[in-house]
Amino acid sequence: VPSNHDLHGVRALNRVDVTGLHTLLTVVVDISGRRVVAQSIIPGILQGEQASSLVYGSTDNGATVASEPRMHALVRQACEELGIAE
């Protein structure tokens, strides 16, 4: 089930416990015969402040990708601990 994969990914990142790397609050909910992944909202994203709050990733389906060097180093460290190639 894809929704379980999302939760497993968040759990794996939390397990490696890289200082300075944080995940969104995430929950998998079964409701009315459906499974839904719910996550907290990135602060400022609804007010059009993506440029100031998003430091890694994309909010427009990959049309633009943010990759701040300090955050990339944190993600690289997590990937190394998880055995994921860059």
Residue pairs with C-beta under 8 A, 6 or more apart in sequence:
1 35
3 28
3 35
3 36
3 37
4 28
6 26
6 28
6 37
7 26
7 27
7 28
7 37
10 23
10 24
10 26
12 82
13 21
13 23
13 78
13 82
14 23
16 77
16 78
16 81
16 82
18 74
18 77
18 78
18 81
20 74
21 71
21 74
21 75
21 77
21 78
24 39
24 40
24 42
25 39
25 40
26 37
26 38
26 39
26 40
27 37
27 38
27 39
28 35
28 36
28 37
28 38
29 35
29 36
29 37
29 38
30 36
42 53
42 54
42 59
43 53
44 50
44 52
44 53
45 53
45 54
45 59
50 59
51 66
54 66
55 66
55 68
55 70
55 71
56 66
56 67
56 68
56 71
56 72
56 75
57 65
57 66
58 64
58 65
58 66
76 86
79 85
79 86
